[in-house]
Amino acid sequence: QVQLQQSGAELVKPGTSVKLSCKASGYTFTSNHMNWIKQTTGQGLEWIGIINPGSGGTSYNVKFKGKATLTVDKSSSTAFMQLSSLTPEDSAVYYCARGGRILNYWGQGVMVTVSS
Amino acid sequence: VQMTQSPSYLAASPGESVSISCKASKSISNNLAWYQEKPGKANKLLIHSGSTLQSGTPSRFSGSGSGTDFTLTIRSLESEDFAVYYCQQYNEYPLTFGSGTKLEIK
């Protein structure tokens, strides 16, 4: 069965970066796009961007350009999202979700807390 | 595309039927999905293309609408249905979501 296993919670300091992972199993990793979504109490669910694991091609929400960088490692069927220059406003739960536009499988989410 | 979802909170009893509204700021054809969020579980795709049930979605769920106005209806609520529901448009990027509806047991 399709599973997206995300890495554990992160507590990070302002100004630093964090790299989140999403390990896929149960399907052909390179045949399905992967999205990343941010969830906060204030802003709700926000789409960050999408990556094509086969080609490495990406598309970002303009709001997150420069903040998020999406990559994949095909050998381990893992998608990554690096968040840079972290501020408290980046504190959120981050999800990976498979699909081109319809998000048919989601990871369990990972909480990132940015605090000194 | 801004998605306006209502109500934000809904209380109902098992066996009742409820409806959740989702309105798009411009026409999105039928490019709308509904998701269910439950604590400790991965979000679940319930409906896509406005009204097409995803495999495994119980038939008591139904979706309707096109253009700008959409509705999720749950008939004969069961205990497992009490959750948070989100709509999402995928007519254009960036993908955008409604603010969610929390369905609680009355």
HADDOCK unambig.tbl for C-alpha pairs under 7 A between the chains (distance, minus, plus):
assign (segid A and resid 44 and name CA) (segid B and resid 99 and name CA) 5.76 0.50 0.50
assign (segid A and resid 45 and name CA) (segid B and resid 97 and name CA) 6.08 0.50 0.50
assign (segid A and resid 46 and name CA) (segid B and resid 96 and name CA) 6.59 0.50 0.50
assign (segid A and resid 47 and name CA) (segid B and resid 94 and name CA) 6.61 0.50 0.50
assign (segid A and resid 47 and name CA) (segid B and resid 95 and name CA) 5.86 0.50 0.50
assign (segid A and resid 47 and name CA) (segid B and resid 96 and name CA) 6.52 0.50 0.50
assign (segid A and resid 61 and name CA) (segid B and resid 94 and name CA) 5.58 0.50 0.50
assign (segid A and resid 101 and name CA) (segid B and resid 90 and name CA) 5.48 0.50 0.50
assign (segid A and resid 102 and name CA) (segid B and resid 33 and name CA) 6.96 0.50 0.50
assign (segid A and resid 102 and name CA) (segid B and resid 90 and name CA) 6.84 0.50 0.50
assign (segid A and resid 103 and name CA) (segid B and resid 45 and name CA) 6.88 0.50 0.50
assign (segid A and resid 104 and name CA) (segid B and resid 45 and name CA) 5.51 0.50 0.50
assign (segid A and resid 105 and name CA) (segid B and resid 44 and name CA) 6.85 0.50 0.50
assign (segid A and resid 106 and name CA) (segid B and resid 42 and name CA) 5.62 0.50 0.50
assign (segid A and resid 106 and name CA) (segid B and resid 43 and name CA) 5.74 0.50 0.50
assign (segid A and resid 107 and name CA) (segid B and resid 42 and name CA) 5.77 0.50 0.50
assign (segid A and resid 108 and name CA) (segid B and resid 41 and name CA) 6.36 0.50 0.50
assign (segid A and resid 108 and name CA) (segid B and resid 42 and name CA) 4.69 0.50 0.50
